[in-house]
Amino acid sequence: MKSRAFVSLFIAFMFIGMAVTGVMSYIWKYNERLSAFHVIFSLSFLTLALFHIFNNYKPLKTYLTK
């Protein structure tokens, strides 16, 4: 699997995990484990998104300069 597809797939998984844990945190009382999972998903999402931007810098630059 190419690194672009790999990173894109994991960004999608991290976003889903972040959304689900965020909704669960909103509905339920405070849960330390759930909050930890939400932070892990969020930091992983941010890291992978930055890597994705770095990995696709040239196509993004071309797209944004049009």
N, C-alpha and C positions, 0 to 999 in steps of 0.2 A: 504494500500500500504506500502510495506517495505521501510525503510528509504533509503536503497541503490538505489532502483528504483526511489524513489522520488527525491533524490539528482541528480541522473544521468539524469533524465528527465529535471530538471530545469537547469542543466549545459548546456544541449543541447539548451534549449530555450534562455539562456543568451548568448551563443555563436552566435546563429543566430541573436539575437538583436544587439549584439556588431558588427557583420559583416555588417549587413544592415546599421546601423547608421554610421559605418566607411566609407562605400562606399558612402553613401549620403553626408557625410561631405566632401569627396574628390571631388564629382561632383558639389555640390552647394556652394554658397558663405557662409561665416561664419554665423552660426545661433546659438545663445546662448542656446536655448531650445534643439536643436539637440545635441549640445556638452554635455549638462547636462545629457541627456538620454544615450549618449555614455559612460560617466563616470559612471553612475549608473549601466548600464549593465556590464561594465568592472569590477567594484568593486564587484558586485554580483557574477560574474563569478569566480573571484579570491577567494572570500570567500567560495563559494560552492565547488570549486576545492580542496581547502585545507581541507575542511570538508570531501570530498570524499576520499582523500588520508588518512586522519586520520581514517575514518570509514573502510577502506580496507587495513589497514597497514599490517596485518598478511598475507593475500593472496599476496600482493605486495612483501613483504619481501621474502616469499617462492619462488615466481616467479623469483625475481632478484638474488637469491642465487644459482639457478640451473646452 
